Amino acid sequence: MMTVPAASSAGFDTATLRDMLRVAGSPDFDRWREQIHRTGGCSHPIHLTGWTLTRDKATGETLHRYSTDTEPGSRLRIACGNRRASRCPACAWTYAGDTYHLIRAGLAGVSARDIPAAVREHPRVFLTLTAPSFGPVHNRPGTRPCRCGVPHVEDDAALGTPLDPESYDYAAAVLFNNHAGQLWQRFTNRLRREIASTAGLSQRALKEVARISYGKVAEFQKRGAVHFHAVVRIDGPDGPDSPPPSWATTERLADAIRAAAAHAYTTVSVPAAGDQPLRRLRWGTQLDIRPVKAFGDGSDITEQAVASYIAKYSTKAAETTGSLDRRIGNREALVLLGVPDHTRRLVEACFDLAPLYPDRRLLAWAHMLGFRGHFSTKSRQYSTTLGELRQTRADYRAAQERTARGLDDIEPDTVLVLTSWTYAGQGHSPGEAALAASIARDIQLNRETAREALRDQLALEGAPA
């Protein structure tokens, strides 16, 4: 029997509470709960109807048959897979976990992915590239007062907003976000040239002895400008499984990064249009480069810290600035939905600039403050891929299913699997949403408990957590 909290104490309205009681009291509630638990407590599960049939190829014998006819509502619910924490915390947690393993694989190596542990000996740094200034903003540099003369607390809504909104260059801010992907591409191209130059090699000759790999994530600052966090690494000519040349050092990599970020090549020109002048966009002067150590000594940034940091921001976007996590159709929506003034001006700048730069799709990406690139990317040879990680998880689940059906002794090549699936909707009813959120919280609590237990065990054994 399930106990449902009173509406007043749990914050549910009467309609939601009534729907919760309906779902919890249904005869197939246990199976519904099992479905939602398998999605990790997904906020917007995809509904499918259909069937699957497994037959022996040689005899035609039916080994297993499944149909959604016996499921709650005759539907199978699967996770939506949305990476945004604001849309689905459960699926975002999975995405962040995959990103963590992807980044850490390129730092520590993974034997299952043919990335040797020797990659730890390759020169690698944790890099942060920031946007330039578009006008002075409220900030909190250490314990010193802000430029406005007043110190701000950590969560002050004024942080990141302009001291003088009327003089702030909102057009340049959204155009920078819009071209940030191109700036990154030009930076990586120039970085290879800088490294080749310092080694006395041509770019073609560099490919014969070394490769530059990276994994990066985008983050929105409080002021609404995109900046990039990245792991940059020098490998041998065959990627992570080959040693870099002897001249490749962390110091040389850091020097090349500084030179590439400041070089005139690493700019993007935006032509004049309407009342907008010609602009040459480039990275800001704030550049943070830190060597990555395996475990660290308290002064160095560690592999685990880097992977965790990048994974954290892989599930966030412009909604951290007060923007929406979906497209914005008109200016009126900004007022109705209470978008903060600074963020509203950035979105409106996208609206204003869209007719002047139609190829930049500023209207479509106004909710992202102009940014139109991928939030999490990597070079080909940095490490494994998200697709491979997801396939590993799918194969693991498939093996579990075969065992549960008594088919694990049968070779996969000897069976024929027929399927038919149809999309039947997405999401929850109000009561289902409340119950799914409760399931997601329980799952998260169990994960945190297991993580703390593992940390305590490692501490007792003297191993790094």
Buried (B, 14 or more C-beta within 10 A) or exposed (E): EEEBEEBEEEEBEEEBBBBBEEBBEEEBBEEBBEBBBBBBBBBBBBBBBBEBBBBEEEEEEEBBEBBBEEBBBEBBBBBBBBBBBBBBBBBBBBBBBBBBBBBBBBBBBBEEBEBBEEBBEBBBBBBBBBBBBBBBBBBBEEEEEBEEEEEBEEEBEBBBBBBEEEEBBBBBBBBBBBBBBEBBEBBBBBBBBBBBBBBEBEEEEBBEBBBBBBBBBBBBBBBBBBBBBBBBBBBBBEBBBBBBBEBBEBEBBBBBBEBBBEBEEBBBEBEEEEEBEEBEBBBBEEBEBBBBBBEBEEEBBBBBBBBBBBBBBBBBBBBBBBBBBEEBEEEEBBEEEEBBEBBBBBBBBBBBBBEBBEEBBBBEBBBBBBBBBEBBBBBEBBBBBBEBBBEBEEEEEEEEEBEEEEBEEBEEEEBEEEEEEEEBEEBBBBBBBBBBBBBBEEBBEEEEEEEEEEEEEEEEEEEEE
